[in-house]
Amino acid sequence: MKAAQSLLALAAREGVRACFANPGTSEMHLVAALDSAPDIRPVLCLFEGVATGAADGYGRMMQAPALTLLHLGPGLGNGLANLHNAYRARTPIVSLIGEHATYHRVNNPPLASDIASIARPVSAWLKTAESAAELLILTQDAIEAARQTGPATLILPADVAWSDEEPTAPAPPLKQRESFDDGHWDEAARLLGPRTLLLLGGRFLSANACAAAQRIAAKTGALALIETFPVRVRREGAGAGLKRLPYLSEMAAASLSHIDTVILAGAAYPVAFFALPGRPTTLAPDHARILEIAAPGFNIERALTSIAALVQANIDLPRAGEAPVNPNGGAIDPMALAQSIAATLPDNAIVCDESNTAGLFCYEAAASAAAHDWLTLTGGAIGQGLPLATGAAIACPDRRVLALEADGSALYTIQALWTQAREGLHVTNVILNNGAYAILRLEMMRAGVNELSEAAGALFDLKHPAIDFCALARGFGVPAERVETAAKLVAALERSFATPGPALIEVMIR
């Protein structure tokens, strides 16, 4: 199995330090070869959607590729939703997908499938290694593609992995230069004004990038916003209060109704998540001019600080927001939840947010909290929050990770708790239990159906029977407690943040 060993040795030399795995028979030689690559940490996940979501969280925080190891087409299919989220985030991931031996595929065995067709929609790069000779060349290409453009998929037949043929050594990767156009920065500086939207996105928005956008807005009168679901935002100092474009299309379109120029700094042009009767699908006015000053993979900070200098936006801005407010001791509603999070968040925490409706106010409230990173549900495929937090904790073992997780979404990938317990990860999982797919109730009303039918009510209901998240957590080896008041939530958060290892807090939302 020299081929498998050579692949992992190359990955280790390229800085890969984690492999999130749910392997099967076709991947056994890669599993065995992990012994020869001690720099790569193997992390077992009980479900492929946990492995792919954890690789996403790891890649976002490390800004470097992780590996996933998945079993044939069905294993890849199980991980597809969180690979979709990672694809939208352009997260650096290399997915190694086991395949039947090249000479066995013709027999159409039971697990045979068109792996490439399954992988293509979530892959920025996709190849199959048909021989051991080309394996290292393709591995090098996959790693470099993941760094530059996002998730890469390498399909690896079993006989290629177990081969003892010496693979051809890859050429050193060419150093990629960031592509940018200084002229666009000059043009952006000329266009900035009260009818201009400056929309931020990309793989990582640093505190300096956010602060530069705030200064540009203060100097020129432009509207500076972060895209609705950013990949990763560092919230610290003057830029911590930079707001996000609203999720609801009618609210977003109203806030942009005066805009005649859209400047994209790593962000995609703003569109609605869904088409709904009588509601806009594109959020800026149709006549608005569009200027892209930085591609999603570009160093957004460089573009924004350069434009800030061009418009002489050297304004000193105060730290955003007021001091966090301690909630009253009553029942927990979305505002009390937000206040509790902001008041207790540890310094340099990482927040993985899949809170949907109950967490509506958390992001804005946390602008006044201690410095932290905020990660969101980039592709809209639910079941991301717990795996994302797991991978972030592997990447940053000295930081506390907070998973803000809706109850319905948590059930897609609840197995992530077992990996957190097994690896001793410092993750506080806050499950927001309102006993429903509440986001779907909201979307049904937005679609014009104001009264739920009996069938709709049954499909959105999670209370009959009630789900005991504390019992689930303990079954996976994670300590858990249920809270029903804001005072108890604050106390539970503080205990968790002060205690090593994972914990789950089930928050009963009013």
Order of alpha helices (4+ residues) and beta strands (2+ residues): alpha-beta-alpha-beta-alpha-beta-alpha-alpha-beta-alpha-beta-alpha-beta-alpha-alpha-beta-alpha-beta-beta-alpha-beta-beta-alpha-alpha-beta-alpha-beta-alpha-beta-alpha-alpha-beta-alpha-alpha-alpha-beta-alpha-beta
